[in-house]
Amino acid sequence: MSDVTDLGIAGLRDGFRAGEFSARDVAEAFNARVDAADALNAFLVKTPDHALAAADVADAARAAGEAPKPLAGVPIGMKDLFCTKGVATTAASHILEGFVPPYESAVSQNLWDAGAGMLGKLNMDQFAMGSSNETSAFGNVISPWRRKDGGNAPLAPGGSSGGSSSAVAARLCPGATGTDTGGSIRQPAAFTGISGIKPTYGRCSRWGTIAFASSLDQAGPMARDVRDCAIMLEAMAGFDVRDATSLQLDVPQWEAGLSADLKGKRIGIPKEYRVDGMPAEIETLWQQGIDWLRDAGAEIVEVSLPHTKYALPAYYIIAPAEASSNLARYDGVRYGLRDLPEGAGLQDMYAATRADGFGDEVKRRIMIGTYVLSAGFYDAYYTQAQKVRTLIARDFERAWEACDLLLAPTAPSAAFALGEKSADPIAMYLNDVFTVPSSLAGLPAMSVPGGLDAAGLPLGLQIIGKPLDEQGVLNAGLAIEQRAGFVARPEAWW
Amino acid sequence: MSVDTNTVKKIASLARLAITEEDASRLAPELGNILHWIEQLEQVDTTGIEPMTAVIPNHLRLRDDVVTDGGIRDALMQNAPQGEHGFFTVPKVIE
């Protein structure tokens, strides 16, 4: 039998159903992969028993002749932003060290209900704030990819879902959950040569997902290909009364609806995404993507999203503002860290706990958020940013009069070396220049691998769709995937 | 917008973050740079534009005003850094 860890979600599911291997064999094989990859630092907690228990349930059900669940026999990785009952959940922060949720997040529960098992909790940027996985309180995640320059510079797996991207790219798990606030699924997927989709805001319940910026946060899958993303998203999504912004809609059958025939579809190319200083290789890949979609039957049209350049500054008001409010709950009283200096009162305890428990980037964003919401500045910053957000959403609405989907690069560069951008917050923020606008508008968007740059590193193409048109996004992703023929994978060094 | 160390200390205090003099000196230019960068939003004419309140049109659902949860005191307390008799405890606040 070939190595089951070479299979993706669909391959594992189908092979298990066909009786080619047991779910226990699969779980054991992936548990061993995870154990042998500590050098990547992708996992914060390993949960081999969870994966084995789900596998045993799947095997028993198969033996009893029961209809298989959608993800029976498939073990996955869980980003540490999702609360998991009885399993430590920290959002890669010191302030939540030791926190063991007494409840299960809606998204993870949906996956367990679908038959999946958990290999472990994945490292990430602390509280999902970062684009390189360097803000984790538990060390950087390292990408399995290396430049073909003979050097061994450790590369960023992207962020914030960097443990997820690294683990999927290194085939430690066939799929992993991610969350995307401003690009945290798509940029790490692009950096590591995998696929990832952020669905329409409201498709996946936020209940039990540790909050960063509530009007932007959306969960989504990260996996090896488009089909695997469709399968996993079907299991993750769904209406939940416990999340006031959850959309009361049935979950479409995205996998069954997959089709790479784009006849009759109009693909918009947003001219404002041609930013200064974009590497020629990204331009070339973008043009290649245009040719691929045209080959799939689509019509290509140029569109304008005039407020694009204001998306990042608006995001860096709105997201920190919401974060400063959401993170006010970490006070050393109900859960997590408490730092009580000798003789300190309540206020000093709050301040000491938060100073000790949050990392630098988290504090930076709490400070920015507190500042823009403070008396006298609220209208100039926060209200203005929300008005600009309206204009950005309106840009997309107008573009939809001329096209059905948009094609753009996912990130302005390939993966950079760890440490390369960490000294300059704004340089780091610019990583999300192509992903933030669609986040601000709540739109479904996905990254698929398009090719390699001269250094042998993956580059991603991004497809953005209308609200609720995940199917259109997935189909265009599939059309690119079939033409890109991306089979490169990192050589194991870990 | 330049930010001075007194402003940094005031913001830190509002955010309940203890900071040292050294932190404040380091953060002042850093926050100043970020704020300067986001201030380009002033260039956008937003006359007559409503601020965004919901990205995807959705209606707020109502539910019956009944208890849907509860009786889980021990589960809620299990992560408390310090608790006594089923209560979260904090340093004394009343003399």
Interface residues (C-beta under 8 A of the other chain):
Chain A: G98 F99 V100 P102 Y103 T200 Y201 G202 S215 V241 A244 T245 L247 Q248 H307 K309 Y310 P313 A314 Y316 I317 S324 A328 D331 G332 V333 R334 Y335 G336 L337 R338 L340 A344 G345 L346 Q347 D348 M349 Y350 A351 A352 R354 A355 F358 K363 R364 I366 M367 I368 T370 Y371 V372 S374 A380 Y381 T383 Q384 A385 Q386 K387 V388 R389 T390 L391 A393 P425 I426 L440 A441 G442 P467
Chain B: T7 V8 I11 A12 S13 L14 A15 R16 L17 A18 I19 L27 E30 L31 N33 I34 L35 W37 I38 E39 Q40 L41 E42 Q43 V44 T46 I49 E50 P51 M52 T53 A54 V55 I56 N58 L60 R61 R63 I72 A75 L76 Q78 N79 A80 P81 Q82 F88 V90 P91 K92 V93
